[in-house]
Amino acid sequence: MNDALWAPSAQIETLKQRANILAKIRAFFAAREVMEVETPCLSQASVTDVYLATFSTEFVGPSHAKGLPLYLQTSPEFAMKRLLAAGSGAIYQIGKAFRNEESGRHHNPEFTMLEWYRPGFDEFDLMDEIDCLMRTVLSCDVATRMSYQDAFRAHLRIDPLTIELEALKVVCGQYGYKDIAAQEQSVDALLQLLFCMEIEPQIGKDAPCFVYHFPASQAALAQLNDADPRVAGRFELYYQGMELANGFNELTNADEQSKRFDKDNQVRAQMGLPQIDKDQRFLKALEHGLPTCAGVALGIDRLVMLATGKSEIQEVIAFDVNRA
C-alpha cells in the first residue's frame, strides 16, 4: 500500500469551505421552513431503473437468521416520499447515496446528495427555488431555461420527439458514433448519447441552464405534461460542464407507477439484466396519497467543486473510494 493513502484526498481548507457551503444550504431551507429529515441508507428494496446499479448486503440477526437482503440507497427518494405521504410537508435531506458504477472526475461510488420536496410546487416553481439556492452558494448569474426539444433543435437540428431510430443512427454517425449506434435499438439510448456528448458541453457555460420537458420515456417518476403527453415534468440542471440536478413534477398515481416499474423490468429482460422486485412500501405510500409536489436531487460534491474551483471530485471529499 502507498504510505500516502492514509491522508485525505481533499485539502483541509477545502473541507472547511465544504462545511460552510453545507451550513449555507441548511440556513437556506431553515429560512423557508423546509424540515430536514434523515432516512435509512439501507433499504429492503432496490430500484428498477435500468441505468442504476446498486450495492447489496445482508443482515443476519434476530428474526432474520437466514439473512435479510438489503440495498444501499441510490437516492433517498422513495423513503422521503413515504414521509410526504405521511404528512411531513416540505422536507429536505443531505445524505449519502451509493451507486455501483464508474469512478472518475465527476463520480465516486459513495457521494453526497441534497434532495428536497415541495408540496404544491410544479417543476417550474422548483426551478425558481433551485436558481435561488445556486445564486446563494455560487454567486452565479440567473439560470437560463430551454426545453429538451429546443436543445436538440438548436444544437443538432433534429426533433428528439419525432425522429425515428434509423434516422437517429444516421445523425449519430455524423458525430462519430456510427459503431455505437449500429448496435443500439433504443431511441432513448441514442438521444442520451447525443445529449451527453454534443449538447451538454455547449450549455450552461456562463450561467446555470435548466433543460426541461424530457421525453416521457425518460421520466419514469414524473407526471406527463397535460399539453403534450410526449413529454414529462422532468428537468435537469447543467453548469460549467457538469450535470448538477435532476428534478420532477412527481408522479402520484400508484397504479401508473407500478406499470412503469414493470416496464423497467421488461427493458431489463431485453438487456439481460436481473429483474428487480417493486418497492411495495413505496407503492403503498402512493396508494395512501402522495401530495401533488415537485422534487429534486442535487449533487453536493459537484456543487462544492464549482464553488471551490476544483476539477476532480476527489478534491472535495475527505476520502475518495481509493482511500476509503
Rosetta blueprint (number, residue, H / E / L):
1 M L
2 N L
3 D H
4 A H
5 L H
6 W H
7 A L
8 P L
9 S L
10 A L
11 Q L
12 I H
13 E H
14 T H
15 L H
16 K H
17 Q H
18 R H
19 A H
20 N H
21 I H
22 L H
23 A H
24 K H
25 I H
26 R H
27 A H
28 F H
29 F H
30 A H
31 A H
32 R L
33 E L
34 V L
35 M E
36 E E
37 V L
38 E L
39 T L
40 P L
41 C L
42 L E
43 S E
44 Q L
45 A L
46 S L
47 V L
48 T L
49 D L
50 V L
51 Y L
52 L L
53 A L
54 T L
55 F L
56 S E
57 T E
58 E E
59 F E
60 V E
61 G E
62 P L
63 S L
64 H E
65 A E
66 K E
67 G E
68 L E
69 P E
70 L E
71 Y E
72 L E
73 Q L
74 T L
75 S L
76 P L
77 E H
78 F H
79 A H
80 M H
81 K H
82 R H
83 L H
84 L H
85 A H
86 A L
87 G L
88 S L
89 G L
90 A L
91 I E
92 Y E
93 Q E
94 I E
95 G E
96 K E
97 A E
98 F E
99 R L
100 N L
101 E L
102 E L
103 S L
104 G L
105 R L
106 H L
107 H L
108 N L
109 P L
110 E E
111 F E
112 T E
113 M E
114 L E
115 E E
116 W E
117 Y E
118 R E
119 P E
120 G L
121 F L
122 D L
123 E H
124 F H
125 D H
126 L H
127 M H
128 D H
129 E H
130 I H
131 D H
132 C H
133 L H
134 M H
135 R H
136 T H
137 V H
138 L H
139 S L
140 C L
141 D L
142 V L
143 A L
144 T E
145 R E
146 M E
147 S E
148 Y H
149 Q H
150 D H
151 A H
152 F H
153 R H
154 A H
155 H H
156 L L
157 R L
158 I L
159 D L
160 P L
161 L L
162 T L
163 I L
164 E L
165 L H
166 E H
167 A H
168 L H
169 K H
170 V H
171 V H
172 C H
173 G H
174 Q H
175 Y L
176 G L
177 Y L
178 K H
179 D H
180 I H
181 A H
182 A H
183 Q H
184 E L
185 Q L
186 S L
187 V H
188 D H
189 A H
190 L H
191 L H
192 Q H
193 L H
194 L H
195 F H
196 C H
197 M H
198 E H
199 I H
200 E H
201 P H
202 Q H
203 I L
204 G L
205 K L
206 D L
207 A L
208 P L
209 C E
210 F E
211 V E
212 Y E
213 H L
214 F L
215 P E
216 A H
217 S H
218 Q H
219 A L
220 A L
221 L L
222 A E
223 Q L
224 L E
225 N L
226 D L
227 A L
228 D L
229 P L
230 R L
231 V E
232 A E
233 G L
234 R E
235 F E
236 E E
237 L E
238 Y E
239 Y E
240 Q L
241 G L
242 M E
243 E E
244 L E
245 A E
246 N E
247 G E
248 F E
249 N E
250 E E
251 L L
252 T L
253 N L
254 A H
255 D H
256 E H
257 Q H
258 S H
259 K H
260 R H
261 F H
262 D H
263 K H
264 D H
265 N H
266 Q H
267 V H
268 R H
269 A H
270 Q H
271 M H
272 G L
273 L L
274 P L
275 Q L
276 I L
277 D L
278 K L
279 D L
280 Q H
281 R H
282 F H
283 L H
284 K H
285 A H
286 L H
287 E H
288 H H
289 G H
290 L L
291 P L
292 T L
293 C E
294 A E
295 G E
296 V E
297 A E
298 L E
299 G E
300 I H
301 D H
302 R H
303 L H
304 V H
305 M H
306 L H
307 A H
308 T H
309 G L
310 K L
311 S L
312 E L
313 I H
314 Q H
315 E H
316 V L
317 I L
318 A L
319 F L
320 D L
321 V L
322 N L
323 R L
324 A L
